[in-house]
Amino acid sequence: MRSLLFALLIVNLTLSAQADEVSFAKDVWPILRQHCWSCHSGDKPQGALRLDAETHLRKGGESGPIIVPGKPDESSLIEQVSGDKPAMPPKQPPIGAAKVAILRRWIEAGAKIDSMPVDAGATVKIPATYDYAPSITSVAYHPDGLRVACACRSEVVIVSLVDETPPIRLATESDLVTFVEFSPDGKLLAAAGGTPAQFGELTIFDVAKKQPVLKRRLSSDTLFRGGFSPDGKHVALGSAEGAVYLVPVEARGNVRRLELHSDWCVDVAWTVDGTKLITAGRDKTTKVASVESGELLRTVDTALERINAVVADGNLAVSAGLARGMTGYTLNVALQNVEVTGSGNGARPVSRRDQYVRAFEAPPGEVLDLAVSGDRKLLAAAGRFGDIRVFTLADQRRTGLVTGVAAPVFAIALNRDGTQLVVGGKSGKLDVYELPAGKLAKSLTPVPVKAVTQAAAR
């Protein structure tokens, strides 16, 4: 009997010890992958610290090794993620006591690496031929008006609108590309996106060479829409962190981060003079910020629903989203000093909204994208409804209507003089319309797709 009890005790102790063992692959790597990898991977990791291979992890970064096996209290990894206000991850919630405890136990047990998961440095795989056409999430005209860039899942495709030149396919490392735009001179092409809860990335391509000239991972989550500055020297992008990133095209320039929204910042537009940014947020606000100082100048409006898109011309900004409305803001009035009524603790700002708001005709559903023509005279709006509406910015009057469009439409763009419109959406097709007639001129699929036989279709 005693022998049986002793054997059971040994088994229980063994199982308990096994349960307490920490596996790098199963327990530690998921923590590093979620909270650290986006900033500490690739060719230019922050602090020269890479976590995407065992040799890099053991070596550490600029300050030396971050792990001292068997000594968690002497390991800077634990120091960086511990405490009431941990230094890492920067500008993100702490990883939490439970995850810190796992890291401590792993280091205490010798910091063994049983295996480095294969996705540690994995790149996105782009098929040579798709089974089905991926949704088009962003479109942009080249300044010459003859080519259009399309965001198709993890790649950017440049298609010709005037001949049968084969499309140019440019790969990225993002799970989803959310934004594409050519530089004002047409020499560069920006593509932004990322992988949710892992990283946001901007890639800038040399259009002539068909090669990336700049890659930057900027955040721990996806980057959204934005645009080149009028002088072509910077790209502004919204992010899932609520911040706006100002990224210099020059590789050695410093990235600036502007804290503007309390929820996702999904779109950013430059004013024509390049001095201000207009931003749209999932926090239901439209904001104006100074490029020079990075400071918020004014929340020009607060909506009842999320804002999805924003554009700007010389002095008018327009935003739209889930609420069935499109609103313009005359900036020179909206940014004037706020008047105050009352005095002391009873002082209250006087709302000037009725003086600077310019209402457009309400669309029939949620607006997902806005576009302005290159000459800043026309505005187009599209979304979860079967038409696209075109307005003149000067008087907010509707001047065009494209009907019979397959909804939802995720992306639209106007050429320079507003005589042509390109449309991308869930269908995966790029449709080209002539304006103001609204006639479909061309429809094509940017990426190669496997032929579907009639039998398979049935």
C-alpha positions as CSV (number, residue, x, y, z in Angstrom):
1,M,0.0,0.0,0.0
2,R,2.8,2.4,1.0
3,S,4.6,1.6,-2.3
4,L,1.4,2.5,-4.3
5,L,1.0,5.8,-2.4
6,F,4.6,6.6,-3.0
7,A,4.3,5.9,-6.7
8,L,1.3,8.1,-7.0
9,L,3.1,10.9,-5.1
10,I,6.0,10.6,-7.5
11,V,3.6,10.8,-10.5
12,N,1.8,13.8,-9.1
13,L,5.1,15.6,-8.4
14,T,6.3,14.9,-12.0
15,L,3.1,16.1,-13.5
16,S,3.2,19.3,-11.4
17,A,6.7,20.0,-12.4
18,Q,5.8,19.5,-16.1
19,A,2.9,21.8,-15.7
20,D,5.2,24.5,-14.2
21,E,7.7,24.2,-17.1
22,V,7.5,27.2,-19.5
23,S,7.9,26.5,-23.2
24,F,9.5,29.3,-25.3
25,A,7.4,28.3,-28.3
26,K,4.1,27.8,-26.6
27,D,4.3,30.4,-23.7
28,V,7.0,33.0,-24.2
29,W,7.0,33.6,-28.0
30,P,3.3,34.5,-28.2
31,I,4.0,37.3,-25.6
32,L,7.0,38.6,-27.6
33,R,5.1,38.2,-30.9
34,Q,2.1,40.3,-29.7
35,H,3.9,43.0,-27.7
36,C,7.4,43.3,-28.9
37,W,8.0,41.8,-32.3
38,S,6.6,44.7,-34.4
39,C,9.3,47.1,-33.2
40,H,12.1,44.6,-32.8
41,S,12.3,42.8,-36.1
42,G,13.5,43.4,-39.6
43,D,16.5,45.2,-40.9
44,K,16.2,48.3,-38.7
45,P,14.8,47.2,-35.3
46,Q,14.4,49.8,-32.5
47,G,17.4,49.8,-30.2
48,A,19.2,47.3,-32.6
49,L,17.2,44.6,-30.8
50,R,15.8,41.8,-32.9
51,L,13.6,39.0,-31.6
52,D,13.1,37.1,-34.9
53,A,15.9,34.6,-34.4
54,E,17.5,32.9,-31.4
55,T,21.0,34.4,-32.1
56,H,19.5,37.9,-32.2
57,L,17.5,37.3,-29.0
58,R,20.6,36.0,-27.1
59,K,22.8,38.9,-28.4
60,G,20.4,41.6,-27.3
61,G,20.5,45.2,-28.5
62,E,22.4,48.5,-28.1
63,S,22.5,48.1,-24.3
64,G,23.6,44.5,-24.4
65,P,21.9,41.2,-23.6
66,I,18.3,41.5,-22.3
67,I,18.3,38.0,-20.8
68,V,20.5,36.6,-18.1
69,P,19.6,32.9,-17.8
70,G,18.6,31.9,-14.3
71,K,18.5,35.5,-13.1
72,P,15.2,37.3,-14.0
73,D,16.0,40.2,-11.6
74,E,19.2,40.9,-13.6
75,S,17.5,40.6,-17.0
76,S,16.6,43.9,-18.6
77,L,13.6,42.3,-20.3
78,I,11.9,41.9,-17.0
79,E,12.9,45.4,-15.9
80,Q,11.4,46.9,-19.1
81,V,8.0,45.3,-18.8
82,S,7.5,45.4,-15.0
83,G,6.3,48.1,-12.6
84,D,3.4,50.5,-12.4
85,K,4.4,52.3,-15.5
86,P,6.6,49.9,-17.5
87,A,8.8,51.4,-20.3
88,M,7.8,48.7,-22.7
89,P,5.8,48.4,-24.8
90,P,5.9,52.1,-25.5
91,K,2.6,54.0,-25.5
92,Q,0.7,50.7,-25.1
93,P,-1.0,49.1,-22.2
94,P,1.3,47.0,-19.9
95,I,1.5,43.4,-20.8
96,G,0.1,42.4,-17.4
97,A,1.4,40.6,-14.3
98,A,0.5,37.2,-15.6
99,K,2.6,37.5,-18.7
100,V,5.5,39.1,-16.7
101,A,5.3,36.0,-14.4
102,I,5.6,33.7,-17.4
103,L,8.7,35.5,-18.6
104,R,10.3,35.4,-15.1
105,R,9.7,31.7,-14.8
106,W,11.2,31.1,-18.2
107,I,14.4,33.0,-17.4
108,E,14.6,31.5,-14.0
109,A,14.5,28.0,-15.5
110,G,17.4,28.9,-17.8
111,A,15.7,30.7,-20.7
112,K,15.8,27.6,-22.9
113,I,14.5,28.0,-26.4
114,D,12.9,24.7,-27.4
115,S,12.1,26.0,-30.9
116,M,11.7,29.3,-32.7
117,P,8.3,29.4,-34.3
118,V,8.4,29.4,-38.1
119,D,6.4,32.6,-38.2
120,A,9.0,34.5,-36.3
121,G,10.3,36.0,-39.5
122,A,7.7,34.9,-41.8
123,T,6.7,37.0,-44.8
124,V,3.4,37.2,-46.5
125,K,2.9,34.8,-49.4
126,I,1.4,36.4,-52.4
127,P,-0.1,33.8,-54.9
128,A,1.0,33.9,-58.5
129,T,-2.7,33.4,-59.3
130,Y,-5.6,33.9,-56.9
131,D,-8.5,31.5,-56.5
132,Y,-10.8,34.5,-56.2
133,A,-10.2,38.2,-56.8
134,P,-9.3,40.0,-53.5
135,S,-11.1,43.1,-52.5
136,I,-9.6,46.4,-53.7
137,T,-9.2,48.5,-50.6
138,S,-7.6,51.7,-52.0
139,V,-7.0,53.2,-55.5
140,A,-5.0,56.1,-56.8
141,Y,-4.3,57.8,-60.1
142,H,-0.8,58.5,-61.3
143,P,-0.4,62.2,-62.1
144,D,-0.3,61.3,-65.8
145,G,-3.8,60.0,-65.5
146,L,-2.9,56.9,-67.6
147,R,-2.2,54.5,-64.7
148,V,-3.9,53.5,-61.5
149,A,-2.5,51.8,-58.4
150,C,-4.7,49.3,-56.6
151,A,-4.4,47.8,-53.1
152,C,-5.1,44.1,-53.5
153,R,-4.7,42.3,-50.2
154,S,-0.9,42.2,-49.6
155,E,0.2,43.7,-52.9
156,V,0.0,46.9,-54.9
157,V,-0.9,46.5,-58.6
158,I,-0.3,49.3,-61.1
159,V,-2.6,48.9,-64.2
160,S,-2.6,50.8,-67.4
161,L,-5.9,52.4,-68.5
162,V,-4.9,53.1,-72.1
163,D,-3.3,49.9,-73.4
164,E,-2.7,46.2,-72.7
165,T,0.6,46.7,-70.8
166,P,0.8,43.9,-68.2
167,P,0.1,45.0,-64.6
168,I,3.0,45.8,-62.4
169,R,2.7,43.7,-59.1
170,L,4.6,45.1,-56.1
171,A,4.7,42.9,-53.0
172,T,4.5,44.1,-49.4
173,E,4.9,42.4,-46.0
174,S,1.5,43.5,-44.8
175,D,-1.4,41.1,-44.4
176,L,-3.6,43.9,-45.8
177,V,-2.7,47.0,-47.7
178,T,-5.1,49.8,-46.7
179,F,-3.7,52.7,-48.6
180,V,-1.9,53.6,-51.8
181,E,-1.0,56.9,-53.3
182,F,1.5,58.3,-55.9
183,S,3.8,61.2,-54.9
184,P,2.9,64.6,-56.5
185,D,5.7,64.1,-59.1
186,G,4.6,60.5,-59.8
187,K,8.1,59.1,-59.1
188,L,7.2,57.3,-55.8
189,L,4.3,55.1,-54.7
190,A,3.4,54.8,-51.0
191,A,1.6,51.7,-49.7
192,A,0.5,51.4,-46.0
193,G,-1.2,48.7,-44.0
194,G,0.0,46.0,-41.6
195,T,-1.0,43.0,-39.6
196,P,-3.6,43.6,-36.9
197,A,-2.3,43.6,-33.3
198,Q,1.3,43.0,-34.7
199,F,2.6,45.9,-36.8
200,G,1.8,48.8,-39.1
201,E,4.1,49.3,-42.1
202,L,4.7,51.9,-44.8
203,T,6.5,50.9,-48.0
204,I,7.6,53.4,-50.6
205,F,8.3,52.2,-54.1
206,D,10.4,53.7,-56.9
207,V,7.8,53.6,-59.7
208,A,10.3,53.4,-62.6
209,K,12.5,50.8,-60.9
210,K,9.6,48.9,-59.5
211,Q,11.4,48.4,-56.2
212,P,11.0,49.5,-52.6
213,V,13.2,52.4,-51.5
214,L,11.9,52.7,-48.0
215,K,10.3,50.3,-45.5
216,R,9.2,51.4,-42.0
217,R,7.3,49.6,-39.3
218,L,5.8,52.3,-37.3
219,S,3.3,50.9,-34.8
220,S,2.0,47.8,-33.1
221,D,-1.1,47.7,-35.2
222,T,-2.4,48.5,-38.7
223,L,-1.9,51.8,-40.4
224,F,-4.7,53.4,-42.3
225,R,-5.2,56.0,-45.0
226,G,-3.4,59.3,-45.4
227,G,-1.4,61.0,-48.1
228,F,1.7,62.7,-49.4
229,S,2.4,66.2,-48.4
230,P,2.0,68.8,-51.2
231,D,5.8,69.0,-51.5
232,G,6.1,65.2,-51.6
233,K,8.6,65.1,-48.7
234,H,6.3,63.4,-46.1
235,V,3.6,60.9,-45.8
236,A,0.9,61.3,-43.2
237,L,-1.0,58.1,-42.0
238,G,-3.7,57.3,-39.5
239,S,-3.3,54.4,-37.2
240,A,-5.3,51.9,-35.0
241,E,-3.6,53.6,-32.1
242,G,-5.4,56.9,-32.7
243,A,-2.2,58.6,-33.6
244,V,-1.1,60.2,-36.9
245,Y,2.4,59.3,-38.1
246,L,4.3,61.8,-40.1
247,V,6.9,59.9,-42.1
248,P,9.7,61.6,-44.1
249,V,10.4,60.1,-47.5
250,E,14.1,60.6,-46.7
251,A,15.2,57.4,-45.0
252,R,17.3,59.2,-42.4
253,G,14.5,61.5,-41.3
254,N,12.8,61.2,-38.0
255,V,9.2,59.9,-37.8
256,R,6.8,62.1,-35.8
257,R,3.8,60.7,-33.9
258,L,0.9,63.1,-33.2
259,E,-1.5,62.0,-30.5
260,L,-4.9,63.2,-31.8
261,H,-7.7,60.6,-31.4
262,S,-9.0,58.4,-28.6
263,D,-9.8,55.6,-31.1
264,W,-8.7,54.6,-34.6
265,C,-7.6,57.5,-36.8
266,V,-8.7,56.1,-40.2
267,D,-7.9,58.9,-42.6
268,V,-5.7,62.0,-42.9
269,A,-5.8,64.8,-45.5
270,W,-3.3,67.7,-46.0
271,T,-4.5,71.2,-46.6
272,V,-3.2,72.6,-50.0
273,D,-0.6,74.7,-48.3
274,G,0.8,71.8,-46.3
275,T,0.5,73.5,-43.0
276,K,-2.4,71.5,-41.5
277,L,-3.8,68.0,-41.3
278,I,-7.5,67.1,-41.3
279,T,-8.1,63.8,-39.5
280,A,-11.1,61.4,-39.3
281,G,-11.6,59.1,-36.3
282,R,-13.6,56.1,-35.1
283,D,-14.1,58.3,-32.0
284,K,-16.7,60.2,-34.1
285,T,-14.6,63.3,-34.5
286,T,-13.1,65.4,-37.2
287,K,-10.0,67.3,-36.1
288,V,-7.5,69.8,-37.4
289,A,-3.8,69.7,-36.4
290,S,-0.8,71.9,-37.0
291,V,2.0,70.2,-39.1
292,E,4.7,72.4,-37.6
293,S,3.9,72.0,-33.9
294,G,2.0,68.7,-34.1
295,E,-0.7,70.2,-31.8
296,L,-4.4,69.8,-32.1
297,L,-5.9,73.1,-33.3
298,R,-9.5,72.3,-33.1
299,T,-12.0,69.5,-33.1
300,V,-14.2,71.0,-35.8
301,D,-17.1,68.5,-35.3
302,T,-18.3,65.7,-33.2
303,A,-20.7,63.2,-34.9
304,L,-23.1,60.6,-33.7
305,E,-21.3,57.8,-35.5
306,R,-17.8,57.0,-36.6
307,I,-16.1,59.1,-39.3
308,N,-14.6,57.0,-42.2
309,A,-13.1,59.5,-44.6
310,V,-11.9,63.1,-44.9
311,V,-10.6,65.3,-47.8
312,A,-9.6,69.0,-48.1
313,D,-9.1,71.7,-50.7
314,G,-7.8,75.2,-50.2
315,N,-10.0,76.2,-47.3
316,L,-12.7,73.5,-47.1
317,A,-12.5,70.2,-45.3
318,V,-15.2,67.5,-45.8
319,S,-15.8,64.4,-43.6
320,A,-18.3,61.6,-43.8
321,G,-18.9,58.2,-42.3
322,L,-21.5,55.9,-40.8
323,A,-24.1,58.6,-40.2
324,R,-25.9,59.5,-43.4
325,G,-24.4,62.9,-43.9
326,M,-21.5,64.7,-45.5
327,T,-20.3,67.8,-43.8
328,G,-17.9,70.5,-45.0
329,Y,-16.0,72.9,-42.7
330,T,-14.8,76.3,-43.8
331,L,-11.4,76.3,-42.0
332,N,-10.6,80.0,-41.9
333,V,-13.8,80.4,-39.8
334,A,-13.6,77.2,-37.8
335,L,-10.1,78.0,-36.6
336,Q,-10.8,81.5,-35.5
337,N,-10.5,82.3,-31.8
338,V,-13.4,80.8,-29.7
339,E,-15.7,83.5,-28.3
340,V,-16.7,83.1,-24.7
341,T,-19.9,84.2,-22.9
342,G,-20.2,84.7,-19.2
343,S,-17.3,85.2,-16.8
344,G,-15.4,83.3,-14.1
345,N,-16.6,79.7,-13.5
346,G,-19.6,80.5,-15.6
347,A,-17.7,81.2,-18.8
348,R,-18.7,79.1,-21.7
349,P,-17.4,78.9,-25.3
350,V,-19.8,80.2,-28.0
351,S,-20.4,77.6,-30.7
352,R,-19.5,78.9,-34.2
353,R,-20.5,75.6,-35.9
354,D,-23.4,77.2,-37.8
355,Q,-21.0,79.7,-39.2
356,Y,-18.4,77.3,-40.7
357,V,-20.5,74.1,-41.5
358,R,-21.4,73.5,-45.1
359,A,-23.9,70.7,-45.6
360,F,-23.9,68.4,-48.6
361,E,-26.8,66.3,-49.9
362,A,-27.1,63.3,-47.6
363,P,-26.1,60.0,-49.1
364,P,-28.4,57.0,-48.8
365,G,-26.0,55.0,-46.6
366,E,-22.6,54.8,-44.9
367,V,-19.8,56.6,-46.7
368,L,-16.6,54.6,-46.9
369,D,-14.4,56.8,-49.1
370,L,-14.2,60.3,-50.4
371,A,-12.1,61.6,-53.3
372,V,-11.2,65.0,-54.7
373,S,-10.0,65.7,-58.3
374,G,-6.5,66.8,-58.8
375,D,-7.5,70.3,-59.4
376,R,-9.5,70.3,-56.1
377,K,-12.8,71.3,-57.8
378,L,-14.8,68.1,-57.5
379,L,-15.6,65.7,-54.7
380,A,-16.9,62.1,-55.0
381,A,-18.5,60.0,-52.3
382,A,-19.1,56.2,-52.2
383,G,-19.8,53.5,-49.7
384,R,-22.4,50.9,-48.8
385,F,-24.9,52.0,-51.4
386,G,-25.2,51.4,-55.1
387,D,-24.3,54.7,-56.5
388,I,-21.4,57.3,-56.5
389,R,-22.2,61.0,-56.1
390,V,-20.1,63.8,-57.4
391,F,-20.2,67.4,-56.1
392,T,-18.6,70.7,-56.8
393,L,-16.6,71.8,-53.7
394,A,-17.2,75.5,-54.3
395,D,-21.0,75.3,-53.8
396,Q,-21.6,71.8,-52.4
397,R,-23.9,71.1,-55.4
398,R,-24.3,67.6,-56.8
399,T,-23.3,67.6,-60.4
400,G,-23.0,63.9,-61.2
401,L,-24.4,60.5,-60.3
402,V,-23.0,57.1,-61.2
403,T,-25.7,54.4,-60.7
404,G,-25.7,50.6,-60.7
405,V,-22.4,50.3,-58.8
406,A,-21.7,47.0,-57.0
407,A,-21.7,47.8,-53.3
408,P,-19.9,48.0,-51.0
409,V,-17.4,50.4,-52.6
410,F,-14.2,50.6,-50.6
411,A,-12.1,53.0,-52.7
412,I,-12.6,55.7,-55.3
413,A,-10.3,58.2,-57.1
414,L,-10.8,61.1,-59.5
415,N,-8.3,62.1,-62.2
416,R,-6.9,65.6,-62.3
417,D,-9.8,67.4,-64.1
418,G,-12.6,65.2,-62.8
419,T,-13.5,63.7,-66.1
420,Q,-12.8,60.1,-65.0
421,L,-13.5,58.0,-61.9
422,V,-12.0,54.7,-60.8
423,V,-13.9,52.4,-58.3
424,G,-12.7,49.4,-56.3
425,G,-14.5,47.3,-53.8
426,K,-15.5,43.9,-52.6
427,S,-15.9,42.5,-56.1
428,G,-12.2,42.7,-56.8
429,K,-12.8,44.5,-60.0
430,L,-11.5,48.0,-61.0
431,D,-14.3,49.9,-62.8
432,V,-13.6,53.1,-64.8
433,Y,-16.4,55.6,-65.4
434,E,-16.5,58.6,-67.6
435,L,-17.9,61.8,-66.0
436,P,-20.2,63.6,-65.9
437,A,-22.2,61.0,-67.9
438,G,-21.4,58.2,-65.4
439,K,-20.8,55.7,-68.3
440,L,-18.8,52.6,-67.5
441,A,-15.7,52.8,-69.8
442,K,-13.7,49.8,-68.6
443,S,-13.8,47.0,-66.1
444,L,-10.8,44.8,-65.3
445,T,-9.4,42.6,-62.5
446,P,-5.9,43.8,-61.5
447,V,-4.6,40.4,-60.4
448,P,-4.6,37.1,-62.2
449,V,-7.5,34.8,-61.1
450,K,-8.0,31.1,-61.8
451,A,-10.7,30.5,-64.5
452,V,-13.9,29.2,-63.0
453,T,-15.6,26.6,-65.1
454,Q,-19.3,26.5,-65.6
455,A,-19.4,23.1,-63.8
456,A,-17.5,24.5,-60.8
457,A,-19.8,27.5,-60.8
458,R,-22.8,25.3,-60.5
